[in-house]
Amino acid sequence: MAAWVAHACFQVICWFRKCCFESYLRLKSSGSISPANGHHSTSLIVNSKPLTLFQQVEAELQLHTGTLSFAPDIEARYEAETAQARNRQIYTAGIVALLVFNAFLFNDYKIRTEIFYLAVLIRLLLVTLPCFVIVSLIQRGVSPLMREILTASGCLIVTGGASLINWHTRGEAATYSGFSFVLILISCNIALPMRFKTALIASILSAFIMAIGVFGHPFIPAIAQNSSMLIYVLCGVMTLLANYRLELAERKSFLNYLRENLRNEAMQETNLALQRMSNCDPLTGLSNRRRFDDAFLSATGGHPARPDTLALLMIDIDHFKPYNDSFGHPAGDKCLQTVASLIKEQVRGDKDVVARIGGEEFAVLLLGAGIQEAVHVAERVREHWCGTDANQRCDQCKHLDAQSR
């Protein structure tokens, strides 16, 4: 009893520490606590940004108070990523535990000859069959709450079956039967990967079932009753402690694993963003020469394209240099953006590659297009360009271009 009270107090202290730390994180994220000149200040800065998943993981690793729970987002991911492996472990451990449980039929045949057939009935039909159904359901996939309920139910069924066999045992064999219950505790609290809270509840209920079967048995002497119950309780405390430490270590390992995964995901996103930037013309938003060359080589396989599978449009803005000199570079940039937007609107969507390959030079790679379709797209671009103000200004610069030549 003292061990249970001490553990309960420890859990309350851990919960209180976690609440205090989470309150500190919320204050820090809101700007109420912020560093200034290398020291902490209490200046209020309004910032209501929520913590990112990576920041939550870092906070959980720094917290590490011993509580067996995470923030809601991390807890959901923890359950999602460990559910399949946990279900598989429960199924495997459950099958092994049932084989060990039924192996005691040899013991029943030797020391419980008078109730051997009853023991066979209890072990195979009342215990093995429902427990096999339980582990099979868990392997197929159930919700986390249902998984814990089913696992605990299986442990209680095994304990009840063993108590029922022990209740019908007569003579000297009944005196020593109570000591075998510790194997059930070891299987349930250590072999089966139950959550600590579930294992705690199952252990307490199993202790009640065992106590009913042991203390009410007419053929078990008082000293054996007290000794078996004491050993059972002490074994329960030790196995629950082992269960607690195993889950705590598993959760910490998951936090480290998740932190590395989030770092890798952030690095991959950064690399993709840099790759997009390296393939994009910053002024027009079109593909640049590098992206165009890669697309051309990919489409042609390194050799000249066949006319019926690939078409290429080369587009140049006439009189752009005098236009740029007359109206200024901002107007020239606006002209380039207008042309880029116009070309983008007239091609066939994402299947075509539109690129700016020079100062005022553009190229369009029409994948799978023939000569007629390419001419049609080119004429459509030219017609829409003729109706723009930029084209009229370029026409006004013809004489300047002629004089420069």
Number of C-alpha atoms within 10 A of each C-alpha: 8 7 10 11 10 11 14 12 12 15 16 13 15 18 17 14 17 20 12 12 17 17 12 14 18 17 16 15 18 18 18 17 18 17 12 10 6 7 7 10 12 11 12 12 13 10 12 11 10 11 14 10 15 18 13 21 22 14 16 20 16 10 15 14 18 19 19 20 14 17 13 10 12 19 14 11 14 17 13 12 13 11 19 15 11 19 23 17 18 23 22 16 19 24 17 14 20 19 12 13 18 19 12 14 18 11 12 21 15 11 17 22 13 14 16 19 14 15 26 17 14 20 23 17 12 16 23 23 13 16 24 16 13 20 24 18 16 25 20 11 15 15 12 15 9 13 22 20 15 19 26 24 16 23 25 22 18 25 22 19 20 24 22 18 22 22 19 16 24 17 11 12 15 23 21 13 19 24 17 12 21 19 14 22 26 18 19 28 27 19 18 23 20 23 18 20 14 15 26 22 12 24 26 13 16 25 20 12 18 23 19 13 22 26 16 12 19 13 17 23 14 14 10 18 20 15 13 23 21 13 15 25 18 14 17 23 19 15 22 22 16 16 25 23 15 16 16 20 14 11 20 17 13 18 21 14 12 19 19 13 13 15 13 12 12 13 12 12 12 12 12 12 12 12 11 13 14 14 19 20 18 11 12 19 16 23 23 22 18 16 20 22 13 11 17 20 13 11 18 14 10 9 10 11 15 11 12 12 14 19 21 21 15 13 18 14 16 16 20 23 17 20 24 17 13 15 12 11 13 10 15 20 15 14 24 22 16 17 24 20 14 17 24 19 12 16 21 12 10 8 11 18 21 24 28 26 21 11 11 19 14 23 21 23 22 23 20 15 17 16 15 11 13 20 15 13 18 19 13 15 19 15 10 15 18 11 10 14 12 20 20 12 16 20 16 14 21 16 12 16 17 10 7 8 6
